Amino acid sequence: MSSRETEDTTVTPAAQNKQFALRTASCRDASSELFKRLTSRFPGARFRTVAMPQNNTLKGKRENPELSAEEWPRSKAAKKHAPGFASLQWSPGPLGRSVSTGSRLDVEASGDRVTLVPKTEIKLYHRRWLMLFLFSAVSASNAFMWLQYGIISNIFMRFYNIDSLAIDWLGMIYLLTYIPLILPVLWLLDNRGIRDVILVGSAFNCIGAWIKIGSADPSMFTVTFFGQFICSVATVFVLGIPSYLASVWFGEEEVSTACSIGVLGNQLGCAIGFLLPPILVPNVDDMDELAHHIRVMFYITAGVATSLFILVVFVFQERPKLPPTQAQAMARSIPPEQYSYIASIRRLLRNRSFILLIVTYGLNVGCYYAVGTLLNRMIIAHYPGEEVNAGRIGLTIVIAGMVGSLICGIWLDRTKTYKQTTLAVYLMSLVGMIVYAATLSLGHLWVVFIMAGALGFFMTGYLPIGFEFAVELTYPESEGTSSGLLNCSAQVFGIIFTICQGKIIDSFGTLAGNIFLCVFLLIGTIMTGLIKSDLRRQKANQRVKEAAERQKLGQDYGATTLFSQQQTLPSQA
């Protein structure tokens, strides 16, 4: 073969570069076509890519950092990003979310897959604190009416001429009503939103308070029970809201703190319920004077409940315009037609870790309900005539619990150690209950105050921890659904423990009744240790953060992704 023929069949470096330039131009033309398709389908959306790291190993002394035409086909990334991109597959992301208008798609390349991760603008609004404190006030008003009978049970027993079990049912009706109504309320929360749920709850709270005004007469026990029943219906609408409200309105670094403040509202109502009734309704012998004091208390609660209902109507909002976290943005993007309430409940009930948490939460909070309901009877049994101090001891339990809730919420936001914190607080609740049971009968009231405060710090502080741990275990299911099921368990165990401990106290004394609760707290502690710490919400937020970091490190080539011919663009949410 002649030298002339050899020269004609040899591919020169210039020809290689020209061939590579043609391929690059073809790639950019294809990318431009993709942009037209995406922007026409999603008006207002922005699309960026996280490019795969390129193999820039130099051949010989050549200083061009780009791959040559000869090297290009050898690159695995090049095979996936070659002009035409016929083999590239689109994945809707780890949670199967569709893409909503206004989102930015970050292309996450990993191995031989490319995943489009929705990247939505997030924002925190100052009004989130107003929503939180207004809800907390409604919850406090409702919790106050739960305890306004139990803490002065001996006075109401004499006023209405009823036995101890009847007065206990004025508290337990809150627990019993919750069980059959929680699933319909959760359905309402999923379909109508948080504003409608809180609005209905505050309305029931207001109506029940006004009904009880007409029951300030010894012959009106039936009326007061009906009013208490209406208030108990309101509890179903507000008790499980804190974790849902925190997720909808608050950022990743403050969501646990916000949840603890939401729970704090209920505890504040309990504190006022322990403190004010003994002051407003003194133990006097004259029945007319006693009826007057009871009526004054009922008027005050009705006035507060009415004011809060009006504020909810005009002030409370459904949710912020922009989501506070990427996890919340991903949850928002689920099309309504793809969500099934029944399927969500089934998924939750198949989650082994969540089922364990349901049982352990019910055991702990059920013990708290029993102690709060029967506190007056336990204190009066050892310290006769100390109704006011019984209320103060209850106040000590709740205030210590409020401090514990706030500290635990801040701790969770800082450390994200949900499993470890839950187990530690549960164990300390058991220790606190044992010490409280052992010191109650010593005859020193100041010791009871200290031990009750320690018990409240851990037992009440456990409430927001359980809510937040449940959200982590069940994401992306509705926060209201998970917390609602937790509260349902708490109501069931609360009724059982209150009735059983009351019977044990009547037959064997307060020590035996408190040991009964200690046994179940020990069982709950062991079961808590068996819960697997699968923090799904944290993982979702972390995925978005990692995609953002890769985007910063990657190179922006415009649109470098086309969809396979076998797949279609996601429908607009």
C-alpha positions as CSV (number, residue, x, y, z in Angstrom):
1,M,0.0,0.0,0.0
2,S,1.4,3.4,-1.0
3,S,2.1,6.2,1.5
4,R,-0.7,8.2,-0.2
5,E,-3.2,5.5,0.5
6,T,-2.0,5.1,4.1
7,E,-2.5,8.8,4.7
8,D,-6.1,8.7,3.3
9,T,-7.2,5.9,5.6
10,T,-5.6,7.3,8.7
11,V,-7.9,9.3,11.1
12,T,-5.9,12.3,12.0
13,P,-6.3,14.1,15.5
14,A,-8.0,17.0,13.7
15,A,-10.6,14.6,12.3
16,Q,-11.1,13.0,15.7
17,N,-11.7,16.5,17.3
18,K,-14.1,17.4,14.4
19,Q,-16.0,14.1,15.0
20,F,-16.2,14.8,18.7
21,A,-17.4,18.4,18.0
22,L,-20.2,17.1,15.8
23,R,-21.3,14.7,18.5
24,T,-21.3,17.4,21.1
25,A,-23.3,19.7,18.9
26,S,-25.8,16.8,18.4
27,C,-26.0,16.4,22.1
28,R,-26.7,20.1,22.7
29,D,-29.4,20.0,20.0
30,A,-31.1,17.1,21.8
31,S,-30.8,18.9,25.1
32,S,-32.4,22.0,23.6
33,E,-35.3,19.9,22.4
34,L,-35.7,18.4,25.9
35,F,-35.9,21.9,27.4
36,K,-38.7,22.8,24.9
37,R,-40.6,19.7,25.9
38,L,-40.2,20.2,29.6
39,T,-41.0,23.9,29.7
40,S,-44.0,23.5,27.6
41,R,-45.3,20.7,29.9
42,F,-44.3,22.5,33.1
43,P,-44.7,26.3,32.7
44,G,-42.7,28.2,35.2
45,A,-40.5,25.3,36.2
46,R,-36.7,25.4,36.3
47,F,-34.5,22.5,35.4
48,R,-30.9,22.0,36.2
49,T,-28.6,19.0,36.3
50,V,-26.0,17.5,38.5
51,A,-23.4,16.2,36.0
52,M,-21.6,12.9,36.4
53,P,-17.8,13.3,37.3
54,Q,-16.0,13.0,34.0
55,N,-12.9,10.9,33.4
56,N,-10.4,13.5,32.6
57,T,-7.3,11.3,32.7
58,L,-4.9,12.7,30.1
59,K,-3.4,10.5,27.3
60,G,0.3,11.1,26.9
61,K,1.1,14.8,26.7
62,R,-2.2,16.0,25.4
63,E,-3.5,18.8,27.6
64,N,-7.2,18.9,26.4
65,P,-9.2,17.9,29.6
66,E,-12.2,16.8,27.5
67,L,-12.5,13.2,26.3
68,S,-11.4,12.6,22.8
69,A,-13.6,10.9,20.2
70,E,-11.6,7.7,20.7
71,E,-12.0,7.8,24.5
72,W,-15.6,8.9,24.6
73,P,-17.2,5.5,23.8
74,R,-15.1,3.8,26.5
75,S,-16.6,6.0,29.3
76,K,-19.6,4.4,31.1
77,A,-21.1,7.8,31.6
78,A,-20.7,8.5,27.9
79,K,-22.6,5.4,27.1
80,K,-25.5,6.7,29.1
81,H,-25.2,10.3,27.9
82,A,-24.4,9.7,24.3
83,P,-26.3,11.7,21.7
84,G,-29.9,10.4,21.6
85,F,-29.9,9.1,25.2
86,A,-32.3,6.3,24.1
87,S,-31.2,4.1,27.0
88,L,-31.6,6.7,29.8
89,Q,-34.5,5.9,32.1
90,W,-36.5,8.5,34.2
91,S,-37.3,7.6,37.8
92,P,-39.7,9.7,39.8
93,G,-37.5,9.7,42.9
94,P,-37.3,7.5,46.0
95,L,-40.8,8.2,47.1
96,G,-42.5,8.1,43.7
97,R,-43.4,11.7,43.7
98,S,-44.7,13.5,40.7
99,V,-43.3,16.9,39.6
100,S,-45.3,20.0,40.5
101,T,-45.3,23.3,38.8
102,G,-42.7,25.7,40.2
103,S,-40.3,22.8,41.2
104,R,-36.8,22.5,40.0
105,L,-35.6,19.1,38.9
106,D,-32.1,18.2,40.0
107,V,-30.7,15.3,38.0
108,E,-29.0,12.9,40.4
109,A,-26.7,10.5,38.6
110,S,-25.7,7.4,40.5
111,G,-24.1,4.4,38.8
112,D,-26.1,3.6,35.7
113,R,-29.3,5.3,37.0
114,V,-30.4,8.9,36.8
115,T,-33.0,10.1,39.3
116,L,-34.9,13.3,39.1
117,V,-35.2,14.8,42.6
118,P,-37.8,17.5,43.1
119,K,-36.1,20.6,44.4
120,T,-38.7,23.1,45.6
121,E,-38.2,26.6,47.1
122,I,-38.7,26.5,50.8
123,K,-39.5,29.4,53.2
124,L,-40.2,29.9,56.9
125,Y,-43.0,32.4,57.7
126,H,-43.1,34.4,61.0
127,R,-46.8,33.7,61.3
128,R,-46.0,30.1,62.0
129,W,-45.6,31.0,65.7
130,L,-49.1,32.6,65.8
131,M,-50.6,29.4,64.4
132,L,-48.7,27.4,67.0
133,F,-49.7,29.5,70.0
134,L,-53.3,29.8,68.9
135,F,-53.6,26.0,68.6
136,S,-51.9,25.6,71.9
137,A,-54.4,27.9,73.6
138,V,-57.3,25.9,72.2
139,S,-55.7,22.7,73.4
140,A,-55.1,24.2,76.9
141,S,-58.7,25.3,77.2
142,N,-59.9,21.8,76.4
143,A,-57.4,20.1,78.8
144,F,-58.5,22.4,81.6
145,M,-62.1,21.2,81.3
146,W,-60.9,17.6,81.4
147,L,-59.4,18.0,84.9
148,Q,-61.7,20.6,86.4
149,Y,-63.8,17.8,88.0
150,G,-61.2,15.3,89.0
151,I,-58.9,17.5,91.1
152,I,-61.8,18.4,93.4
153,S,-63.6,15.1,93.0
154,N,-64.6,14.9,96.7
155,I,-66.4,18.3,96.4
156,F,-68.3,17.3,93.2
157,M,-69.2,13.9,94.7
158,R,-70.9,15.7,97.6
159,F,-72.5,18.3,95.4
160,Y,-74.0,15.9,92.9
161,N,-74.4,13.1,95.5
162,I,-72.6,10.5,93.3
163,D,-69.9,7.8,94.0
164,S,-66.2,7.9,93.0
165,L,-66.7,5.8,89.8
166,A,-69.2,8.4,88.4
167,I,-66.8,11.2,89.0
168,D,-64.0,9.2,87.5
169,W,-66.1,8.8,84.3
170,L,-66.2,12.6,83.9
171,G,-62.5,12.3,83.2
172,M,-62.5,9.0,81.4
173,I,-65.2,10.1,79.0
174,Y,-62.4,12.1,77.3
175,L,-60.5,8.8,76.8
176,L,-63.5,6.7,75.7
177,T,-64.8,9.2,73.1
178,Y,-61.5,9.4,71.4
179,I,-61.4,5.7,70.4
180,P,-64.4,5.5,68.0
181,L,-64.0,9.0,66.6
182,I,-60.3,9.1,65.9
183,L,-60.5,7.4,62.4
184,P,-63.3,9.7,61.1
185,V,-61.4,12.7,62.3
186,L,-58.2,11.5,60.7
187,W,-60.1,11.1,57.5
188,L,-61.3,14.7,57.8
189,L,-57.8,15.9,58.5
190,D,-56.5,14.2,55.3
191,N,-59.4,15.5,53.2
192,R,-60.3,18.9,54.6
193,G,-57.0,20.0,56.2
194,I,-55.9,21.2,59.6
195,R,-57.8,24.4,59.7
196,D,-61.2,22.8,59.4
197,V,-60.3,20.2,62.0
198,I,-59.2,22.8,64.6
199,L,-62.2,24.9,63.7
200,V,-64.6,22.0,64.5
201,G,-62.7,21.1,67.6
202,S,-62.8,24.6,69.0
203,A,-66.5,24.8,68.2
204,F,-67.2,21.6,70.2
205,N,-65.1,23.0,73.0
206,C,-67.1,26.2,73.1
207,I,-70.5,24.4,72.9
208,G,-69.6,22.0,75.7
209,A,-68.4,24.8,78.0
210,W,-71.8,26.7,77.6
211,I,-73.8,23.5,78.2
212,K,-72.0,23.0,81.6
213,I,-73.1,26.5,82.8
214,G,-76.6,25.1,83.1
215,S,-75.4,22.2,85.3
216,A,-74.5,24.2,88.4
217,D,-77.2,22.5,90.4
218,P,-77.2,19.3,92.5
219,S,-79.9,17.7,90.3
220,M,-78.1,18.5,87.0
221,F,-75.4,15.8,86.9
222,T,-76.8,14.5,83.6
223,V,-76.4,17.9,82.0
224,T,-72.8,18.3,83.3
225,F,-71.9,14.8,82.0
226,F,-73.4,15.7,78.5
227,G,-71.4,19.0,78.5
228,Q,-68.3,17.1,79.4
229,F,-69.0,14.6,76.6
230,I,-69.2,17.4,74.0
231,C,-65.9,18.8,75.3
232,S,-64.4,15.3,75.0
233,V,-65.4,15.2,71.3
234,A,-63.3,18.4,70.9
235,T,-60.3,16.5,72.2
236,V,-60.4,14.1,69.2
237,F,-59.9,17.2,66.9
238,V,-56.9,18.7,68.8
239,L,-55.0,16.1,70.7
240,G,-53.0,14.6,67.7
241,I,-52.4,17.9,65.9
242,P,-49.0,19.0,67.3
243,S,-46.7,16.8,65.1
244,Y,-48.8,17.6,62.0
245,L,-48.8,21.4,62.7
246,A,-45.1,21.3,63.3
247,S,-44.3,19.5,60.0
248,V,-46.6,21.8,58.0
249,W,-45.3,25.1,59.3
250,F,-41.8,24.6,60.8
251,G,-38.3,24.0,59.5
252,E,-36.2,20.9,59.9
253,E,-34.1,22.3,62.7
254,E,-37.1,23.4,64.8
255,V,-39.9,20.9,64.1
256,S,-39.4,18.9,67.3
257,T,-39.3,22.0,69.4
258,A,-42.5,23.2,67.7
259,C,-44.1,19.8,68.4
260,S,-43.1,20.0,72.0
261,I,-44.7,23.5,72.3
262,G,-47.9,22.2,70.8
263,V,-48.0,19.4,73.4
264,L,-47.1,22.1,76.0
265,G,-50.4,23.8,75.3
266,N,-52.3,20.7,76.5
267,Q,-50.0,20.4,79.5
268,L,-50.6,24.0,80.4
269,G,-54.3,23.4,80.4
270,C,-53.7,20.5,82.7
271,A,-51.6,22.7,85.0
272,I,-54.4,25.3,85.1
273,G,-56.9,22.5,85.7
274,F,-54.9,21.3,88.7
275,L,-54.5,24.9,90.1
276,L,-57.6,26.9,89.6
277,P,-60.6,24.6,90.5
278,P,-59.5,24.2,94.1
279,I,-59.2,28.0,94.3
280,L,-62.4,28.9,92.5
281,V,-64.5,26.2,94.2
282,P,-63.6,26.0,97.9
283,N,-64.9,23.1,100.0
284,V,-67.8,24.9,101.7
285,D,-70.8,23.4,103.4
286,D,-73.5,25.7,102.1
287,M,-74.8,24.1,98.8
288,D,-76.1,27.4,97.3
289,E,-72.7,29.1,97.9
290,L,-71.0,26.0,96.4
291,A,-73.3,26.2,93.3
292,H,-72.4,29.8,92.9
293,H,-68.6,29.0,92.9
294,I,-69.1,26.2,90.4
295,R,-71.1,28.5,88.1
296,V,-68.4,31.1,88.2
297,M,-65.8,28.6,87.2
298,F,-68.1,27.4,84.3
299,Y,-68.6,31.0,83.1
300,I,-64.9,31.6,83.0
301,T,-64.2,28.5,80.9
302,A,-67.0,29.3,78.5
303,G,-65.8,32.8,78.0
304,V,-62.3,31.7,77.2
305,A,-63.5,28.9,74.9
306,T,-65.7,31.4,73.0
307,S,-62.9,33.9,72.5
308,L,-60.6,31.2,71.2
309,F,-63.2,29.9,68.7
310,I,-63.6,33.4,67.3
311,L,-59.8,33.8,66.9
312,V,-59.6,30.4,65.1
313,V,-62.3,31.5,62.7
314,F,-60.5,34.7,61.7
315,V,-56.8,34.0,62.2
316,F,-55.9,30.4,61.8
317,Q,-54.6,29.4,58.3
318,E,-54.4,26.0,56.6
319,R,-50.7,26.0,55.6
320,P,-47.9,28.4,54.3
321,K,-47.7,29.2,50.6
322,L,-44.3,27.7,50.4
323,P,-43.3,24.5,52.3
324,P,-40.8,24.8,55.2
325,T,-38.8,21.7,54.4
326,Q,-37.9,19.6,51.3
327,A,-39.6,16.6,53.1
328,Q,-42.8,18.6,53.3
329,A,-42.5,19.7,49.7
330,M,-42.2,16.1,48.6
331,A,-45.2,15.1,50.7
332,R,-47.2,18.0,49.2
333,S,-46.4,16.8,45.7
334,I,-48.5,13.5,46.0
335,P,-51.4,13.8,43.7
336,P,-54.7,13.4,45.6
337,E,-55.8,10.6,43.2
338,Q,-52.7,8.6,44.2
339,Y,-53.4,8.8,48.0
340,S,-55.6,6.3,49.8
341,Y,-56.5,6.9,53.4
342,I,-57.3,3.2,54.0
343,A,-54.1,2.2,52.3
344,S,-52.2,4.6,54.5
345,I,-53.7,3.0,57.6
346,R,-52.8,-0.5,56.4
347,R,-49.2,0.6,55.7
348,L,-48.9,2.0,59.2
349,L,-50.3,-1.2,60.8
350,R,-47.8,-3.3,58.8
351,N,-44.9,-1.2,60.2
352,R,-43.5,-3.4,63.0
353,S,-41.5,-0.6,64.7
354,F,-44.6,1.7,64.6
355,I,-46.8,-1.0,66.2
356,L,-44.3,-1.4,69.0
357,L,-44.3,2.4,69.5
358,I,-48.1,2.4,69.6
359,V,-48.1,-0.1,72.4
360,T,-45.3,1.5,74.4
361,Y,-46.7,5.0,74.0
362,G,-50.1,3.8,75.2
363,L,-48.6,2.2,78.3
364,N,-46.7,5.3,79.3
365,V,-49.4,7.9,78.6
366,G,-52.1,5.6,80.0
367,C,-50.2,5.6,83.3
368,Y,-50.0,9.4,83.1
369,Y,-53.8,9.6,82.6
370,A,-54.5,7.3,85.5
371,V,-52.2,9.3,87.8
372,G,-53.8,12.6,86.8
373,T,-57.3,11.3,87.2
374,L,-56.8,9.6,90.6
375,L,-54.3,12.1,92.0
376,N,-56.9,13.7,94.4
377,R,-57.9,10.4,95.8
378,M,-54.3,9.3,96.4
379,I,-53.3,12.5,98.1
380,I,-56.5,12.8,100.3
381,A,-56.0,9.1,101.4
382,H,-52.7,10.0,103.1
383,Y,-53.2,13.8,103.7
384,P,-56.8,14.4,104.6
385,G,-58.1,18.0,103.9
386,E,-55.3,18.8,101.5
387,E,-57.4,19.4,98.4
388,V,-55.6,22.6,97.6
389,N,-52.2,20.9,97.9
390,A,-53.4,18.0,95.8
391,G,-54.0,20.5,93.1
392,R,-50.6,22.0,93.6
393,I,-49.0,18.6,93.4
394,G,-50.8,18.1,90.1
395,L,-49.6,21.5,89.0
396,T,-46.0,20.5,89.9
397,I,-46.3,17.3,87.8
398,V,-47.5,19.2,84.8
399,I,-45.1,22.2,85.1
400,A,-42.2,19.8,85.4
401,G,-43.5,17.9,82.4
402,M,-43.7,21.2,80.4
403,V,-40.1,21.8,81.1
404,G,-39.2,18.2,80.2
405,S,-41.2,18.5,77.0
406,L,-39.4,21.6,75.9
407,I,-36.0,20.3,76.8
408,C,-36.6,17.0,75.0
409,G,-37.9,18.9,71.9
410,I,-34.8,21.1,71.7
411,W,-32.6,18.0,72.3
412,L,-34.2,16.1,69.4
413,D,-33.7,19.1,67.1
414,R,-30.0,19.2,68.0
415,T,-29.1,15.5,68.1
416,K,-31.8,13.6,66.1
417,T,-31.3,10.7,68.5
418,Y,-35.0,9.7,68.6
419,K,-34.6,6.0,69.7
420,Q,-32.0,6.7,72.4
421,T,-33.9,9.7,73.8
422,T,-37.2,7.7,73.8
423,L,-35.6,4.8,75.7
424,A,-33.8,7.0,78.2
425,V,-37.0,9.1,79.0
426,Y,-39.1,5.9,79.3
427,L,-36.6,4.3,81.7
428,M,-36.6,7.4,83.9
429,S,-40.4,7.5,83.9
430,L,-40.3,4.0,85.4
431,V,-37.7,5.1,88.0
432,G,-39.8,8.2,88.8
433,M,-43.0,6.1,89.3
434,I,-41.2,3.7,91.6
435,V,-39.8,6.5,93.8
436,Y,-43.2,8.3,93.8
437,A,-45.0,5.1,94.9
438,A,-42.4,4.5,97.7
439,T,-42.5,8.0,99.1
440,L,-46.2,8.9,98.9
441,S,-47.1,7.4,102.3
442,L,-44.1,8.7,104.3
443,G,-46.1,11.6,105.7
444,H,-43.9,14.4,104.3
445,L,-45.8,16.5,101.8
446,W,-42.7,18.3,100.6
447,V,-41.2,14.9,99.5
448,V,-44.3,14.1,97.5
449,F,-44.0,17.5,95.7
450,I,-40.4,16.7,94.7
451,M,-41.1,13.1,93.6
452,A,-44.2,14.1,91.7
453,G,-42.2,16.8,89.9
454,A,-39.5,14.2,88.9
455,L,-42.2,11.9,87.7
456,G,-43.9,14.6,85.7
457,F,-40.6,15.8,84.1
458,F,-40.0,12.4,82.4
459,M,-43.6,11.0,82.0
460,T,-45.1,14.1,80.5
461,G,-41.9,15.0,78.7
462,Y,-42.3,11.7,76.8
463,L,-45.4,13.0,74.9
464,P,-43.7,15.0,72.2
465,I,-40.9,12.5,71.9
466,G,-43.4,9.8,71.0
467,F,-45.1,12.0,68.4
468,E,-41.8,12.9,66.7
469,F,-40.5,9.4,66.8
470,A,-43.7,8.2,65.2
471,V,-43.4,10.7,62.4
472,E,-39.8,9.6,61.7
473,L,-40.8,5.9,61.6
474,T,-43.9,6.5,59.3
475,Y,-42.8,9.2,56.8
476,P,-44.3,10.0,54.3
477,E,-47.6,9.0,55.9
478,S,-49.7,11.8,57.4
479,E,-48.3,13.1,60.7
480,G,-51.9,13.4,62.0
481,T,-52.6,9.8,61.3
482,S,-49.6,8.4,63.2
483,S,-50.1,10.7,66.2
484,G,-53.9,9.9,66.1
485,L,-53.2,6.2,66.4
486,L,-50.7,6.8,69.2
487,N,-53.3,8.8,71.1
488,C,-56.0,6.1,70.5
489,S,-53.7,3.6,72.2
490,A,-53.2,6.0,75.1
491,Q,-56.9,6.4,75.6
492,V,-57.5,2.6,75.6
493,F,-54.8,2.0,78.2
494,G,-55.8,5.2,80.1
495,I,-59.3,3.8,80.6
496,I,-58.1,0.4,81.6
497,F,-55.4,1.7,84.0
498,T,-57.8,4.3,85.6
499,I,-60.5,1.7,86.3
500,C,-58.1,-1.0,87.5
501,Q,-56.0,1.3,89.6
502,G,-59.1,2.9,91.2
503,K,-60.4,-0.6,92.2
504,I,-57.0,-1.6,93.5
505,I,-56.7,1.6,95.6
506,D,-60.2,1.0,97.1
507,S,-59.3,-2.6,97.9
508,F,-55.6,-2.6,98.7
509,G,-54.4,1.0,99.0
510,T,-52.4,3.5,97.0
511,L,-49.1,1.5,97.1
512,A,-50.6,-1.5,95.4
513,G,-52.2,0.7,92.8
514,N,-48.9,2.5,92.0
515,I,-47.0,-0.8,91.8
516,F,-49.6,-1.9,89.2
517,L,-48.6,1.0,87.0
518,C,-44.9,0.3,87.6
519,V,-45.2,-3.2,86.2
520,F,-46.6,-1.9,82.9
521,L,-44.0,0.8,82.7
522,L,-41.3,-1.9,83.0
523,I,-42.9,-3.8,80.1
524,G,-43.0,-0.6,78.0
525,T,-39.4,0.1,78.7
526,I,-38.4,-3.4,77.4
527,M,-40.5,-3.1,74.3
528,T,-39.1,0.4,73.5
529,G,-35.6,-1.2,73.3
530,L,-36.9,-3.5,70.6
531,I,-38.0,-0.6,68.3
532,K,-35.8,-0.3,65.2
533,S,-34.7,3.2,64.6
534,D,-35.6,3.8,60.9
535,L,-35.6,7.6,60.6
536,R,-37.3,8.0,57.2
537,R,-38.0,11.7,57.4
538,Q,-34.4,12.5,58.2
539,K,-33.3,10.3,55.3
540,A,-35.6,12.2,52.9
541,N,-34.2,15.5,53.9
542,Q,-30.7,14.1,53.7
543,R,-31.2,12.9,50.1
544,V,-32.2,16.4,49.0
545,K,-29.2,17.9,50.8
546,E,-26.8,15.4,49.1
547,A,-28.4,16.2,45.7
548,A,-27.9,19.9,46.4
549,E,-24.2,19.3,47.3
550,R,-23.6,17.3,44.1
551,Q,-25.2,20.1,42.1
552,K,-22.7,22.6,43.6
553,L,-19.8,20.3,42.7
554,G,-21.2,19.3,39.3
555,Q,-21.0,21.2,36.0
556,D,-24.1,22.8,34.5
557,Y,-24.4,21.9,30.8
558,G,-28.0,22.9,30.5
559,A,-30.5,20.1,30.0
560,T,-28.5,16.9,29.6
561,T,-31.3,14.4,30.1
562,L,-33.9,12.9,27.8
563,F,-36.6,10.5,28.7
564,S,-36.8,7.0,27.3
565,Q,-39.4,6.5,24.5
566,Q,-41.0,3.9,26.7
567,Q,-41.8,6.4,29.5
568,T,-43.7,9.6,29.6
569,L,-43.4,12.8,31.5
570,P,-45.1,12.9,34.9
571,S,-48.4,14.5,35.0
572,Q,-48.7,17.9,36.5
573,A,-49.9,17.9,40.1
